[in-house]
Amino acid sequence: MTAPGGGSTSAERAVEQTLGSLRTMDASELDANAAPSAPLTLEDLYRQHRMRLVRLSVLLVDDVATAEDVVQEAFTGLHRHWSGLRDSAAAVGYLRTAVVNGSRSVLRRRKTAREYTPPHNTTARSAESLAMLTTEHQAVVAALAQLPPRQREVLVLRYYGEMSEAEIAELTGISRGTVKSTASRALDALQKIMAH
């Protein structure tokens, strides 16, 4: 996703830097929590991936308590299907898909109930990693919260989840072209939000 003429937009660079910073924090946390090479247990997966999944959900639903509930539900679902799991890599994929789908369900319920007012106060975010971001990065995260859910989802999966357009299309159930156009519109909207 580049701007006309081949260069990336300032919004794209800002999103990439911000979500990349979070991803780097997650990678170092994962390395610190890595277990010996024995087969992974559900407890190992929880210890190693819980915070990354919570941050993913926070970026999508913009509420820490709700994000923690979504992740807990994902792990509960994994526990129910544990005996049919083929390997730990499949477990991580299952968890990520469950968290994205759970976050989408939360957003649908909010929209249907018409009770949701998006919080625009960055101090409402209590995830440790968000507190460690620079002011500029916090502004990007706050701007992401103002995007429509699908646009926010595509940007988060692309820049935080490091997923390709094809992977995002498969996970979200939309076409690859829609992923590309949604990301482009989201970056344009983000640029406008950040300019004010």
C-alpha positions in Angstrom: 0.0 0.0 0.0 1.8 3.0 -1.3 0.8 6.5 -2.2 0.5 7.4 -5.9 4.0 7.7 -7.2 5.3 4.7 -5.2 6.0 6.4 -1.8 4.2 5.5 1.4 2.0 8.1 3.0 2.8 9.7 6.4 -0.2 7.9 7.8 1.0 4.5 6.6 4.5 5.2 8.1 2.9 6.3 11.4 0.7 3.2 11.6 3.6 0.9 10.6 5.9 2.5 13.3 3.3 2.4 16.0 2.0 -1.1 15.5 5.6 -2.2 14.8 6.6 -0.9 18.2 3.9 -3.0 19.8 4.8 -6.0 17.7 8.5 -5.7 18.8 7.4 -5.5 22.5 5.4 -8.7 21.9 8.3 -10.5 20.3 10.6 -9.7 23.2 7.9 -10.7 25.7 7.4 -14.0 23.7 11.2 -14.7 23.8 11.3 -14.1 27.5 8.4 -16.4 28.2 9.6 -19.2 25.8 9.5 -22.6 27.3 11.9 -25.5 26.6 11.4 -27.4 23.4 8.9 -29.9 25.0 5.4 -30.0 23.4 3.4 -27.0 24.3 0.6 -27.2 26.8 -2.5 -25.0 27.0 -0.8 -23.3 29.9 2.3 -22.6 27.8 0.2 -21.1 25.1 -1.6 -18.9 27.6 1.6 -17.7 29.2 3.3 -17.0 25.9 0.5 -15.5 23.8 -2.1 -14.0 26.1 -0.8 -10.5 26.3 -0.2 -10.3 22.5 -3.8 -11.4 21.9 -5.1 -9.0 24.5 -3.3 -6.1 22.7 -4.6 -7.3 19.4 -8.2 -7.3 20.7 -7.7 -3.9 22.5 -6.7 -2.4 19.1 -9.9 -3.7 17.6 -12.4 -3.1 20.4 -10.7 -0.2 22.2 -11.5 -1.5 25.7 -9.1 -3.5 27.9 -11.7 -5.3 30.0 -13.6 -6.4 26.9 -10.4 -7.4 25.1 -9.4 -9.6 28.1 -12.9 -11.2 28.0 -12.5 -11.9 24.3 -9.1 -13.5 24.8 -10.4 -15.6 27.7 -13.3 -16.9 25.5 -10.7 -17.8 22.8 -8.7 -19.8 25.3 -11.9 -21.4 26.6 -12.8 -22.5 23.1 -9.3 -23.8 22.5 -9.6 -25.9 25.7 -12.8 -27.4 24.5 -11.2 -28.4 21.2 -7.7 -29.3 22.6 -8.0 -33.0 21.9 -8.6 -32.4 18.2 -5.7 -30.0 17.7 -3.0 -31.1 15.3 -0.1 -29.0 16.6 0.8 -25.8 18.6 1.1 -23.7 15.4 -2.6 -24.6 14.7 -3.4 -23.5 18.2 -1.9 -20.1 17.8 -3.8 -19.6 14.5 -7.0 -20.8 16.2 -6.5 -18.3 19.0 -5.8 -15.4 16.6 -8.9 -16.2 14.5 -11.1 -16.6 17.7 -9.9 -13.2 19.0 -10.6 -11.4 15.7 -14.0 -13.0 15.4 -14.8 -12.4 19.1 -13.8 -8.8 18.7 -16.0 -8.4 15.7 -18.9 -9.9 17.6 -18.4 -7.4 20.4 -18.4 -4.5 17.9 -21.6 -5.9 16.2 -23.3 -6.1 19.6 -22.3 -2.5 20.4 -23.6 -1.3 17.1 -26.9 -3.1 17.4 -27.4 -1.9 20.9 -26.6 1.6 20.0 -25.0 2.1 23.4 -21.4 2.3 22.3 -19.7 5.7 22.3 -16.1 5.4 21.3 -13.7 6.6 24.0 -11.3 9.2 22.6 -9.3 9.6 25.8 -6.0 7.8 25.5 -5.7 7.6 29.2 -8.6 5.1 29.2 -6.2 2.6 27.7 -4.4 0.8 30.5 -2.5 -1.9 28.5 1.2 -1.5 29.6 2.5 -1.5 26.1 0.3 1.4 25.1 1.5 3.5 28.1 5.1 3.0 26.9 4.4 4.5 23.5 5.6 8.0 22.6 3.1 10.8 22.4 3.1 10.5 18.6 2.4 6.8 18.7 -0.4 7.3 21.2 -1.9 9.8 18.8 -1.8 7.1 16.1 -3.6 4.6 18.3 -6.2 7.2 19.3 -6.7 8.0 15.6 -7.1 4.2 14.9 -9.9 4.2 17.4 -11.9 6.7 15.3 -11.8 4.6 12.2 -14.8 2.4 11.2 -14.4 -1.2 12.6 -13.5 -2.8 9.3 -10.9 -0.2 8.4 -9.3 -0.5 11.9 -9.4 -4.3 11.7 -7.6 -4.3 8.3 -4.9 -1.9 9.4 -4.3 -3.7 12.7 -4.1 -7.1 11.0 -1.7 -5.7 8.3 0.7 -3.7 10.5 0.4 -5.3 13.9 -0.5 -8.9 12.8 2.0 -8.7 9.9 -0.6 -10.5 7.7 -0.6 -10.3 3.9 -3.7 -9.1 2.0 -4.5 -12.8 1.2 -4.3 -13.8 4.9 -6.4 -10.9 5.9 -9.0 -11.7 3.2 -9.1 -15.3 4.4 -9.4 -14.4 8.1 -12.0 -11.7 7.6 -14.0 -13.3 4.8 -13.7 -10.4 2.4 -12.0 -10.3 -1.0 -8.3 -9.5 -1.4 -9.3 -6.4 -3.5 -11.6 -5.2 -0.7 -8.8 -5.6 1.8 -6.5 -3.5 -0.4 -9.2 -0.7 -1.0 -10.2 -0.8 2.7 -6.6 -0.3 3.8 -6.2 2.5 1.3 -9.3 4.3 2.5 -8.3 3.7 6.2 -4.9 5.3 5.6 -6.5 8.3 3.9 -9.0 8.7 6.8 -6.2 8.3 9.3 -4.1 11.0 7.6 -7.1 13.4 7.8 -7.8 12.6 11.5 -4.1 13.1 12.4 -3.9 16.4 10.4 -6.5 18.0 12.8 
